[in-house]
């Protein structure tokens, strides 16, 4: 894989069949480096933050009527799954012009702008200017978020509801920057910020679907859902956002950042899941409201 330098921060792949109320977004699968991304950390350490091939794993969504939104830029450059004010002040060469609210992610080096590539491995040799960070927000972060918002709004207008899958991958074992450091992880984690971003019935249906597909699945553990599902999930308004984390050991050689023999099978499983969402989710939601 060769890093590319491109201008477009986001790619939207529309349905190839009649549109269904399904949107899949992959905010961390980009690895095309903007020209101003000049980290001190090695490329190999930065790759560990990459949701490698996740956009490809979910590439079957458009053939089921879903819309697929994917970022082209690395999360190590700016993380579209963090709040704009989740910035570690220590990263900045001068005070930020707006109030900041760093979360535990920033304290662990994984905020809007990453401070660490790996535990103990600094991302940058020196602080970043406020102008440089603002440029990342304007040129990359906000266009990505706007594309997701637009896809969800169009789906709700057409269908009255939407299922939003926020797609990610996870290391097979947590490291020192994670809340589950050293722990082996399940195959799939389905998260809804503890019942607040999607109907609990839909969350449980999704988890059971993955279990019936033979995948060890947990709900809201060790992930509860990030800022994208928190922003866009509004079950009362017909917006049901689920974060889905896939164990990298299922489909790739983690140490080499290459697809494994399991890639095609997982890709097919996820296409089947998208098809099941399109065929079944509306009924699950109606029954939950009855």
Secondary structure, DSSP 8 states (H G I E B T S, - for coil): ------S--EEEE--SSS--SEEEEETT------TT---SS-HHHHHTTS-TTHHHHTTTGGGGT-EEEEE-S-TTT--TTS-TT---GGGBSS--SS-----HHHHTTBSSSBSEEETTEES-SS-B-HHHHHHHIIIIIHHHHHHHHHHHHHHHHHHS-EEEEEEEEE-SBB-TTSTTBT-B--SEEEE-TTTTSS-HHHHHHHHHHHHHTT--EEESSS----HHHHHH-BGGGTEEEEEEEEEGGGTEETTTTEE-TTHHHHHHHHHHHHHHHHHHHHHHHHHHH-
